Amino acid sequence: MEIRQAYPPGSPRDRGPGYERRDANVAGLLQFAFWMAVVLAVTLVGMKFTFDYFKKVQPLGATTSPMVSENARTLPPAPRLQVQPHIELEDFCAAQEQAVNSYSWINQQAGIVHIPVDRAMDVILQQGLLSRPASEAPGGKLPAVATPPIIAGGMDIQGPCGYLGEYHETAHPMGRNE
C-alpha cells in the first residue's frame, strides 16, 4: 500500500493533476495567426518596393562572373556533352575513312605525300623495309618485339569505327564475344 504525502496547493512539490484544466484559447490563436499574416504581407510588399527602388537608384553594372553574359550565351570550356553522339561518331568515322583511304600532300616542297594505308603496305612489300644488322644495334642485340595487348571485351580492339582490324576469338581471354 502506497502512502501519499499531501502537499498544500501551490507549493513547489505540488504537481497538479497532470493534464490541462482548460482548453486552448482558440480566439487568441486565430488573432495571432491573422496578425502574423498581416506582418508577413507588409514585409513582402515593403521588400518589393525597396528592391525596385534600389534597382532604379543603384544599377549593378556589368556582371562580374565570366560564366554569366547578359547579351550572348557563351559555351562552357571543353569537354562538352555531346547532344547527338551517334551522328558525331558517324562524321568522325567518315573523316577517318577519308584520311586512311586518300592521297594528299603533307609537304609539297619536301615531296612528302600521304598515301592510302593499303597502297603503303603494297609499297613496303615490294620495296622492303630498311634494316640494319644486329651487330650495329645498340648493345649488340636487337630490341625485343612487343606483343599486341589483349583487350577484354572483344569488340573494343576494333575501335569505334570498326576499321582497326578483324576480331579473333583468341583476342578475348575467355574466347567468347560480348
Secondary structure, 3 states (H helix, E strand, C coil): CCCCCCCCCCCCCCCCCCCCCCCCCHHHHHHHHHHHHHHHHHHHHHHHHHHHHHHHHCCCCCCCCCCCCCCCCCCCCCCCCCCCHHHHHHHHHHHHHHHHCCCEEEECCCCEEECCHHHHHHHHHHHCCCCCCHHHCHHHCCCCCCCCCCCCCCHHHHCCCCCCCCCCHHHCCCCCCC
